[in-house]
Amino acid sequence: GFLHTVSAIFWGWIMTVFALSHAAWLLMLPTTNIQGGALLVLFLLALTESNDIAQYLWGKSCGRRKVVPKVSPGKTLEGLVGGVITTMIASLIIGPLLTPLNTLQALLAGLLIGISGFCGDVVMSAIKRDIGVKDSGKLLPGHGGLLDRIDSLIFTAPVFFYFIRYCCY
């Protein structure tokens, strides 16, 4: 009915426009380098994507224990833990190159991006499962649709923005 349609539209709007606008807000933060917040956005995108890839690879290579089998049967505890640790290591490596983060802040950023990326993936999988959508599109061959590429970013962008804004500046 009407209420379901309107609520779906507003939920979609909030999840995409509002959540992803946090990545753009990173551009507005005062930084000490000439590139400004653009490097923070690059850092966020790189870690979010590396987290997705690492969780997938760790899950495929040594995943046994399912985390949320009814929502996303491919998600495993080993994939989650391996992905988060890999993201923390990646954050330590590229953090000093792209951000003003110190070692502890880089580790925390990697941890937050790893966990929130997993949560975004699971929440969007639950929504797609609830409305009966298996793949959200074929725009990117081998990667599903656009939503499949940004589902983690929908959660990592706000979490990373507020971490940077209130803990690092």
Sine and cosine of phi, psi and omega as CSV:
sin_phi,cos_phi,sin_psi,cos_psi,sin_omega,cos_omega
0.00,0.00,-0.15,-0.99,-0.05,-1.00
-0.86,0.51,-0.75,0.66,-0.05,-1.00
-0.87,0.49,-0.67,0.75,0.02,-1.00
-0.89,0.45,-0.70,0.72,-0.01,-1.00
-0.90,0.43,-0.74,0.67,-0.02,-1.00
-0.90,0.43,-0.68,0.74,-0.01,-1.00
-0.92,0.40,-0.59,0.81,0.04,-1.00
-0.91,0.42,-0.65,0.76,0.02,-1.00
-0.90,0.43,-0.73,0.68,0.00,-1.00
-0.92,0.40,-0.64,0.77,0.04,-1.00
-0.87,0.49,-0.72,0.69,0.03,-1.00
-0.88,0.48,-0.66,0.75,0.02,-1.00
-0.90,0.45,-0.73,0.69,-0.01,-1.00
-0.90,0.44,-0.71,0.70,-0.07,-1.00
-0.92,0.39,-0.50,0.86,-0.03,-1.00
-0.99,-0.15,-0.88,0.47,-0.10,-1.00
-0.90,0.43,-0.80,0.60,-0.05,-1.00
-0.90,0.43,-0.76,0.65,-0.06,-1.00
-0.90,0.43,-0.72,0.70,-0.04,-1.00
-0.95,0.30,-0.36,0.93,0.04,-1.00
-0.90,0.44,-0.35,0.94,0.05,-1.00
-0.89,0.45,-0.53,0.85,0.07,-1.00
-0.90,0.43,-0.65,0.76,0.04,-1.00
-0.92,0.38,-0.58,0.82,0.01,-1.00
-0.90,0.44,-0.40,0.92,0.08,-1.00
-0.87,0.49,-0.49,0.87,0.01,-1.00
-0.92,0.40,-0.37,0.93,-0.07,-1.00
-1.00,0.01,-0.18,0.98,-0.04,-1.00
-0.95,0.31,0.61,-0.79,0.06,-1.00
-0.95,0.30,0.79,-0.62,0.04,-1.00
-0.78,-0.63,0.24,-0.97,-0.05,-1.00
-1.00,-0.04,-0.20,0.98,-0.01,-1.00
-0.99,-0.15,0.31,-0.95,-0.10,-0.99
-0.93,0.37,-0.47,0.89,-0.01,-1.00
-0.97,0.25,-0.27,0.96,0.01,-1.00
0.91,0.42,-0.61,-0.79,-0.07,-1.00
-0.96,0.28,-0.14,0.99,0.01,-1.00
-0.86,0.51,-0.60,0.80,0.03,-1.00
-0.95,0.33,-0.50,0.86,0.10,-1.00
-0.91,0.41,-0.64,0.77,0.05,-1.00
-0.91,0.42,-0.69,0.72,0.04,-1.00
-0.87,0.49,-0.68,0.73,0.04,-1.00
-0.86,0.50,-0.74,0.67,0.01,-1.00
-0.86,0.51,-0.74,0.67,-0.01,-1.00
-0.90,0.44,-0.69,0.72,-0.01,-1.00
-0.89,0.45,-0.70,0.71,-0.02,-1.00
-0.95,0.33,-0.61,0.79,0.01,-1.00
-0.89,0.45,-0.72,0.70,0.01,-1.00
-0.93,0.36,-0.66,0.75,0.02,-1.00
-0.91,0.42,-0.55,0.84,0.07,-1.00
-0.90,0.43,-0.72,0.69,0.04,-1.00
-0.85,0.53,-0.73,0.68,-0.03,-1.00
-0.91,0.41,-0.71,0.70,-0.03,-1.00
-0.90,0.43,-0.68,0.74,0.02,-1.00
-0.89,0.45,-0.63,0.77,0.04,-1.00
-0.90,0.45,-0.76,0.65,-0.05,-1.00
-0.91,0.42,-0.70,0.72,0.04,-1.00
-0.90,0.45,-0.66,0.75,0.01,-1.00
-0.90,0.43,-0.67,0.74,0.01,-1.00
-0.94,0.35,-0.62,0.78,-0.10,-1.00
-0.99,0.16,-0.60,0.80,-0.05,-1.00
-0.62,-0.78,0.33,0.94,-0.01,-1.00
-0.98,0.20,0.79,-0.62,0.04,-1.00
-0.81,-0.59,-0.67,0.74,-0.10,-0.99
-1.00,-0.07,0.90,-0.44,0.01,-1.00
-0.95,0.31,0.68,-0.74,-0.01,-1.00
-1.00,0.00,-0.77,0.64,-0.01,-1.00
-0.71,-0.71,0.95,0.30,-0.14,-0.99
-0.88,0.47,-0.51,0.86,-0.02,-1.00
-0.97,0.23,-0.43,0.90,-0.04,-1.00
-0.99,-0.10,-0.76,0.64,-0.06,-1.00
-0.61,-0.79,1.00,0.02,-0.13,-0.99
-0.88,0.48,-0.33,0.94,0.00,-1.00
-0.99,0.12,-0.19,0.98,-0.04,-1.00
-0.99,0.16,0.81,-0.58,0.01,-1.00
-0.85,-0.53,0.35,-0.94,0.05,-1.00
-0.89,0.46,-0.65,0.76,0.01,-1.00
-0.90,0.43,-0.63,0.78,0.06,-1.00
-0.91,0.42,-0.68,0.74,0.02,-1.00
-0.88,0.47,-0.80,0.60,-0.05,-1.00
-0.91,0.42,-0.72,0.70,0.02,-1.00
-0.88,0.48,-0.65,0.76,0.02,-1.00
-0.91,0.41,-0.67,0.74,0.00,-1.00
-0.91,0.42,-0.70,0.71,0.01,-1.00
-0.90,0.44,-0.69,0.73,0.04,-1.00
-0.88,0.48,-0.65,0.76,0.01,-1.00
-0.92,0.40,-0.61,0.79,0.05,-1.00
-0.90,0.43,-0.66,0.75,0.03,-1.00
-0.91,0.41,-0.69,0.72,0.04,-1.00
-0.87,0.49,-0.62,0.78,0.03,-1.00
-0.90,0.44,-0.64,0.77,0.05,-1.00
-0.90,0.44,-0.57,0.82,-0.05,-1.00
-0.98,0.22,-0.76,0.65,-0.09,-1.00
-1.00,-0.06,-0.25,0.97,0.02,-1.00
-0.82,0.57,-0.77,0.64,0.00,-1.00
-0.90,0.43,-0.41,0.91,0.00,-1.00
-0.98,0.18,-0.54,0.84,-0.14,-0.99
-0.92,-0.39,-0.29,0.96,-0.14,-0.99
-0.71,-0.70,0.24,-0.97,0.11,-0.99
-1.00,0.04,0.27,0.96,-0.06,-1.00
-0.94,0.33,0.64,-0.77,0.15,-0.99
-0.99,0.11,-0.02,-1.00,-0.09,-1.00
-0.86,0.51,-0.75,0.66,0.00,-1.00
-0.89,0.45,-0.69,0.73,0.01,-1.00
-0.90,0.43,-0.62,0.78,0.03,-1.00
-0.91,0.42,-0.67,0.74,0.06,-1.00
-0.88,0.47,-0.70,0.71,0.02,-1.00
-0.90,0.43,-0.65,0.76,0.04,-1.00
-0.88,0.48,-0.70,0.72,0.04,-1.00
-0.88,0.47,-0.67,0.75,0.04,-1.00
-0.89,0.46,-0.75,0.66,-0.02,-1.00
-0.90,0.44,-0.67,0.74,0.01,-1.00
-0.92,0.39,-0.64,0.77,0.03,-1.00
-0.89,0.46,-0.74,0.68,-0.03,-1.00
-0.95,0.31,-0.72,0.70,-0.03,-1.00
-0.93,0.37,-0.53,0.85,0.08,-1.00
-0.90,0.44,-0.67,0.74,0.06,-1.00
-0.88,0.47,-0.71,0.71,0.00,-1.00
-0.88,0.48,-0.68,0.73,0.03,-1.00
-0.88,0.48,-0.68,0.74,0.03,-1.00
-0.87,0.49,-0.72,0.69,-0.04,-1.00
-0.93,0.37,-0.70,0.72,-0.01,-1.00
-0.89,0.47,-0.71,0.70,-0.01,-1.00
-0.93,0.37,-0.55,0.83,0.10,-1.00
-0.90,0.44,-0.65,0.76,0.02,-1.00
-0.90,0.44,-0.66,0.75,0.02,-1.00
-0.90,0.43,-0.72,0.69,0.01,-1.00
-0.89,0.46,-0.66,0.76,0.02,-1.00
-0.90,0.43,-0.65,0.76,-0.03,-1.00
-0.90,0.43,-0.60,0.80,-0.01,-1.00
-1.00,-0.09,0.06,1.00,0.11,-0.99
0.99,0.17,0.48,0.88,0.02,-1.00
-0.96,-0.28,0.86,-0.51,0.02,-1.00
-0.99,0.16,-0.84,0.55,0.05,-1.00
-0.90,-0.43,0.61,-0.79,-0.03,-1.00
-1.00,0.02,0.19,0.98,0.06,-1.00
0.52,-0.85,0.07,-1.00,-0.02,-1.00
-0.82,-0.57,0.38,0.93,-0.06,-1.00
-0.86,0.51,-0.65,0.76,-0.03,-1.00
-0.92,-0.40,0.97,-0.23,-0.05,-1.00
-0.83,0.56,0.76,-0.65,0.00,-1.00
0.99,0.10,-0.12,0.99,-0.04,-1.00
-0.82,-0.57,0.07,1.00,-0.06,-1.00
0.98,0.21,-0.39,-0.92,-0.04,-1.00
-1.00,0.03,-0.06,-1.00,0.00,-1.00
-0.87,0.49,-0.66,0.75,0.01,-1.00
-0.87,0.49,-0.58,0.81,0.04,-1.00
-0.90,0.43,-0.47,0.89,0.01,-1.00
-0.99,0.11,-0.45,0.89,-0.07,-1.00
-0.94,-0.33,0.04,1.00,-0.06,-1.00
-0.86,0.51,-0.63,0.77,0.05,-1.00
-0.93,0.36,-0.64,0.77,-0.03,-1.00
-0.89,0.46,-0.48,0.88,0.03,-1.00
-0.87,0.50,-0.51,0.86,0.04,-1.00
-0.99,-0.13,-0.60,0.80,-0.06,-1.00
-0.94,0.34,-0.57,0.82,-0.05,-1.00
-0.87,0.50,-0.79,0.62,0.02,-1.00
-0.91,0.42,-0.66,0.75,-0.02,-1.00
-0.89,0.46,-0.73,0.68,-0.01,-1.00
-0.91,0.41,-0.67,0.74,0.01,-1.00
-0.84,0.54,-0.77,0.64,-0.05,-1.00
-0.94,0.34,-0.52,0.86,0.11,-0.99
-0.89,0.46,-0.77,0.64,0.00,-1.00
-0.89,0.45,-0.73,0.69,-0.09,-1.00
-0.89,0.45,-0.70,0.71,-0.13,-0.99
-0.98,-0.21,-0.30,0.95,-0.02,-1.00
-0.95,-0.32,-0.30,0.95,-0.10,-0.99
-0.86,-0.51,-0.27,0.96,-0.02,-1.00
-0.87,-0.50,0.00,0.00,0.00,0.00
